[in-house]
Amino acid sequence: REIKGRVIGTDPATDIALLKIDMRSLPVVPWGDSSKLQVGEWVLAIGSPFQLSRTVTAGIVSATGRANVGFAEYEDFIQTDAAINPGNSGGALINTRGELVGINTGIFSQSGGYQGIGFAVPSNLVRHVVDDLMQYGEVRRGTIGGITAIERVTPQYAAEVGAPDTSGAVIVRMSRNSRAYQLGIKPGDIIVGFNGKKIDDPSQLFRLVADAQIGS
């Protein structure tokens, strides 16, 4: 069947959209807890690659928490070697218990086809996006006002400022009129922790700030 739906909301940062269809008594895939996924665990990718509907491929979880792959602004991907091809995006990533653990979103490829590296948005992040879209029509995320650019700490910069290693995120650009600047954060500072959690790279800082409650 083809069913018309309407878009409730979209989240460009994760490339996730929430749609509503006027149907009752449909089978529903149960939510899985993506935080419990282990590397080496078997998963199934379901989708319509190359317009071949209801295609299922199997593989393992290759990694979790992947970032800096260039697909989205907010990156915290499950990496899998289950074959994901063009047309799989938006399809389900299912564990062996039949639970939804991710939404297929992209591939790393030099040819445009499957090369054994696919990425899915974790189900726990999808649930957060869906809940916000249902409640507010948008996803609410925290920010540190005034900080406009952060980058990785290079070995050269770490040596220049006397940092012990290259972990953290260096502030490259910020507004002098911001509250953060007034409270003592300056361009060139390296942020090494946030809410008691060690910062390894800029993408992790972005995720932690975005997940923080607004106003906290």
FIFIKE-531092 format. One record per residue (C-alpha): x, y, z; residue number from 1. Coordinates in steps of 0.2 Angstrom, whole numbers, plus 5000, padded with zeros to 4 digits. Layout:
% FIFIKE-531092
   px   py   pz  nr
    X    Y    Z NUM
...
This chain:
% FIFIKE-531092
   px   py   pz  nr
 5000 5000 5000   1
 5005 5018 4997   2
 4999 5029 5011   3
 5000 5048 5012   4
 5009 5056 5027   5
 5012 5073 5033   6
 5029 5079 5040   7
 5028 5084 5059   8
 5045 5090 5060   9
 5063 5088 5054  10
 5080 5089 5062  11
 5094 5093 5049  12
 5107 5091 5062  13
 5104 5072 5063  14
 5095 5070 5046  15
 5080 5063 5055  16
 5062 5068 5051  17
 5045 5063 5060  18
 5030 5059 5049  19
 5012 5055 5053  20
 5001 5043 5044  21
 4982 5041 5047  22
 4982 5022 5050  23
 4977 5011 5064  24
 4982 4994 5071  25
 4999 4993 5061  26
 5013 4982 5067  27
 5027 4992 5076  28
 5045 4988 5078  29
 5050 4989 5096  30
 5063 5001 5102  31
 5080 4994 5107  32
 5093 5002 5118  33
 5107 5007 5107  34
 5118 5011 5122  35
 5119 4992 5125  36
 5126 4988 5108  37
 5142 4979 5108  38
 5155 4978 5094  39
 5154 4962 5085  40
 5135 4960 5089  41
 5124 4955 5074  42
 5112 4967 5066  43
 5101 4968 5050  44
 5099 4983 5039  45
 5082 4984 5031  46
 5078 4996 5016  47
 5076 4999 4998  48
 5093 5000 4990  49
 5092 5004 4971  50
 5073 5003 4973  51
 5073 4985 4978  52
 5061 4986 4992  53
 5061 4975 5007  54
 5079 4971 5005  55
 5088 4964 5021  56
 5107 4963 5024  57
 5116 4956 5039  58
 5132 4961 5047  59
 5140 4966 5063  60
 5142 4982 5073  61
 5160 4988 5069  62
 5160 5002 5080  63
 5149 5014 5091  64
 5150 5033 5094  65
 5158 5037 5077  66
 5160 5055 5073  67
 5169 5067 5061  68
 5163 5057 5046  69
 5155 5072 5037  70
 5137 5066 5036  71
 5128 5077 5048  72
 5131 5091 5061  73
 5127 5080 5076  74
 5137 5064 5073  75
 5136 5049 5085  76
 5135 5034 5073  77
 5134 5016 5074  78
 5146 5009 5061  79
 5141 4992 5053  80
 5147 4981 5039  81
 5129 4976 5035  82
 5128 4981 5017  83
 5120 4998 5016  84
 5118 5006 4998  85
 5110 5021 4991  86
 5092 5019 4995  87
 5094 5011 5012  88
 5094 5028 5021  89
 5079 5030 5033  90
 5078 5011 5034  91
 5079 5001 5051  92
 5094 4994 5059  93
 5088 4979 5069  94
 5096 4968 5082  95
 5094 4949 5084  96
 5079 4952 5095  97
 5070 4961 5082  98
 5072 4978 5091  99
 5076 4995 5082 100
 5093 5000 5087 101
 5097 5013 5073 102
 5091 5022 5057 103
 5102 5019 5042 104
 5109 5035 5036 105
 5125 5034 5025 106
 5140 5025 5019 107
 5158 5028 5016 108
 5162 5024 4998 109
 5174 5029 4985 110
 5164 5021 4971 111
 5146 5026 4977 112
 5142 5008 4982 113
 5144 4997 4997 114
 5162 4995 5003 115
 5159 4987 5020 116
 5157 5004 5030 117
 5139 5010 5034 118
 5133 5021 5047 119
 5116 5022 5057 120
 5109 5035 5069 121
 5108 5026 5086 122
 5090 5023 5092 123
 5092 5032 5109 124
 5096 5048 5099 125
 5082 5045 5087 126
 5070 5043 5102 127
 5076 5060 5109 128
 5074 5068 5092 129
 5056 5061 5089 130
 5051 5066 5107 131
 5056 5084 5104 132
 5048 5085 5087 133
 5032 5078 5094 134
 5032 5090 5109 135
 5039 5106 5102 136
 5040 5103 5083 137
 5058 5106 5083 138
 5073 5098 5093 139
 5079 5109 5107 140
 5098 5109 5110 141
 5110 5118 5122 142
 5123 5130 5115 143
 5137 5140 5123 144
 5132 5157 5116 145
 5146 5167 5109 146
 5158 5152 5104 147
 5157 5152 5085 148
 5171 5140 5080 149
 5180 5126 5088 150
 5193 5114 5081 151
 5204 5099 5085 152
 5220 5102 5096 153
 5235 5099 5084 154
 5252 5093 5091 155
 5260 5109 5086 156
 5247 5119 5096 157
 5248 5108 5111 158
 5267 5110 5111 159
 5265 5129 5109 160
 5254 5132 5124 161
 5261 5118 5135 162
 5246 5106 5134 163
 5250 5088 5139 164
 5242 5080 5124 165
 5230 5084 5110 166
 5214 5080 5118 167
 5201 5093 5120 168
 5194 5107 5109 169
 5202 5123 5105 170
 5191 5139 5104 171
 5196 5147 5087 172
 5183 5161 5086 173
 5170 5169 5098 174
 5160 5185 5101 175
 5168 5197 5113 176
 5150 5203 5118 177
 5145 5186 5124 178
 5143 5180 5142 179
 5155 5166 5139 180
 5169 5179 5135 181
 5164 5190 5150 182
 5166 5175 5161 183
 5184 5172 5156 184
 5183 5160 5141 185
 5195 5167 5127 186
 5200 5162 5109 187
 5214 5150 5110 188
 5208 5141 5126 189
 5207 5122 5126 190
 5191 5115 5133 191
 5196 5099 5142 192
 5180 5094 5151 193
 5161 5098 5151 194
 5150 5093 5166 195
 5163 5082 5173 196
 5166 5072 5157 197
 5183 5073 5148 198
 5183 5080 5131 199
 5193 5071 5118 200
 5188 5081 5102 201
 5177 5095 5096 202
 5163 5083 5090 203
 5161 5076 5108 204
 5160 5093 5115 205
 5147 5098 5103 206
 5136 5083 5107 207
 5138 5086 5126 208
 5133 5104 5125 209
 5119 5100 5113 210
 5112 5087 5125 211
 5113 5098 5140 212
 5097 5106 5146 213
 5094 5124 5140 214
 5098 5136 5154 215
 5109 5124 5164 216
